[in-house]
Amino acid sequence: MAVGVFDLFSVGIGPSSSHTVGPMRAGAVFAGELKDAGVLGSVASLRVDLYGSLAATGRGHGTMTATLLGLEGFHPELILPDEVEERLATIAETGVLNLGGASGGGVELPYAVEDMVLHPLTVLPRHTNGMKFQVSDAQGNVLREATFFSVGGGFIVREGEEDAARAELEETKAELPLPFRTAAELMGRCSSKGLGISDIMFINERASRSEEEIREGLLHIWSVMEACVETSLKREGVLPGGLKVRRRSPGWLERLLKEDKDRNDPKYWQEWVNLIALAVNEENASGGRVVTAPTNGAAGIIPAVLYYALNYAPGMDKASQADKDDVVVKFLLAAGAVGVLYKEQASISGAEVGCQGEVGSASSMAAAGLAEVMGGSPGQVENAAEIAMEHNLGLTCDPIGGLVQIPCIERNAIAAAKAINAAKMALWGDGTHRVSLDEVIVTMRETGKDMSSKYKETAMGGLAVNVVEC
C-alpha cells in the first residue's frame, strides 16, 4: 500500500520501532501464516535467527522478547503493557512459547530468548535488520520458513517479495488523487490546486478512509501520545536495563508546576517542550505504549512540538476544543506528508542511515507540522522541514548498551527545539530558499550510505564504546 499518515504514526510498544515493533510484527505475520496454511498443529520445533543490528543491539532494544510475543500472535498496535509483562514472565518462568496462541489454538513449544541464534557480524543483502523463522515437524522436516527485514518505523519487508511490494506500492500510489514522491512534486500539487500541504495529504487519505475516520484516527493518535506522557509522569525511579538512568520527567513536572503555576507563562515554553519529549522517551525506554512517530527512538519530538503548537502558537490561548482538534489534525497531516518524502527517497531506519534518519526525520516532520498550523505557505513549510533536517545531517546512532536511553532521550528534546526554531526561521522568510528539501533528503540518504557501520546501531562505535556502562 502507498505510505500514509497512519503508517507513519502507529501505536506500539517501546523501545524501538525497527528492533521491537518490526520484529513483533514479523513474528505475528509468520505465526498467522502457519495457521492459515494449516501446518501449525504439525510444528514440533522452531528456529529463529537474528542478523546484523538486530543481533548486535537486540537485547537492549527488546528484540528477542518482542519476537517471542509476535510468534505467539500478538500485534504491536493491539497488545497492552500488562499483557507484555504477563506473557514474558510466563515464558521466562516456564521456558514454553505458545506459538500462534494469542487468539487461541496455539502450539506449545520449549523455546525462550536463549534459544535464538544471533549473527551480529552477518548482514543480509537487503538490510542490516534481518530475521529468519523456520519451523519443522517431529521428523525434522522443514514445514515453513521465511526471512523478514525490519526497515524502520515498524515497517517490514519479506525476502523475495521486494519487487512485488514495490510494484504494489506504485500501483496504490497511482490510485491516489494527488500522488507525490518528492517535495518538488508536492509543491507542484499545492501550486496547481491552490492548497496547503495538509490539504494534499488529507485528499490522498480520503482514497482509503472517510473524512470522519481520518479525523477520529488522528485525534486517537494524539490521545495515545497524551496518555503516554501522563503515564510516564507518574513513574519514578530508574529505567530498566542496567544503565541506572534516572527518570527525570516527574521531578521536572513538580518543579515546573511550582514555577509556572498557571502553565501559561511563555518564558517556560522550552521547559514544557523538554518535559514532553523526555516523558515520552522515558516511557518508550521502559517498553511502554507509545506512538511510532515515525520511529520509537524519535517518538517524543512530534508530541512535544505539537504540545507547543497547542499551547504557545498565536491565538491558541483563546482557541476552543474544536479549534485545537483542527490543529492536531492539520499538524499530523502536514508532518505525515513530509514523512512520506523520507520513506520514498531515503530511510527512517537508524540501523541503515544513522539517527539522522530517525531523530532528523522526526524533527523535519515536526517543523513542517508547526509551520503549517502557524499559517505557513507551502514554500515556508517545505523550508521549515529542510532547515530541521539540514542541521541533523550526519547524526549517528550509537546508544550505550544497546538501550534507547543515552543519548536518545535527551536527543528528542534537543531535536524538538530545533524543529520549533526551524519553523520560526522559515515563517520569517518568504518561502524561497537556496537548498531544497529534496536535496537535503538525498544528502541524508547518501550520508547514511557513507557513514561507518560502527555508527549505525551496532554498538561498535561512538558513545556505545567510549562510555562505561556501569
Secondary structure, DSSP 8 states (H G I E B T S, - for coil): ----HHHHSEEEESS-IIIIIHHHHHHHHHHHHHHHTT-GGG--EEEEEEEEHHHHSHHHHTHHHHHHHHHTT--TTT--HHHHHHHHHHHHHH-EEEET-TTS--EEEE--GGG-EEETT---SS-SEEEEEEEE-TT--EEEEEEEEEEETTEEEETT-HHHHHHHHHHHHHTSSS--SSHHHHHHHHHHHT--HHHHHHHHHTTTS-HHHHHHHHHHHHHHHHHHHHHHTT--SB-TTSS--B--HHHHHHHHHHHSTTS--GGGHHHHHHHHHHHHHHHHHTT-EEEESS-STTTTHHHHHHHHHHHHSTTGGG--HHHHHHHHHHHHHHHHHHHHHHHHHS---HHHH-GGGTHHHHHHHHHHHHHHHTT--HHHHHHHHHHHHHTTTT--B--GGG-S-TTHHHHHHHHHHHHHHHHHHHHTS-S--SS-HHHHHHHHHHHHHHS-GGGBSSSSSTHHHHS---
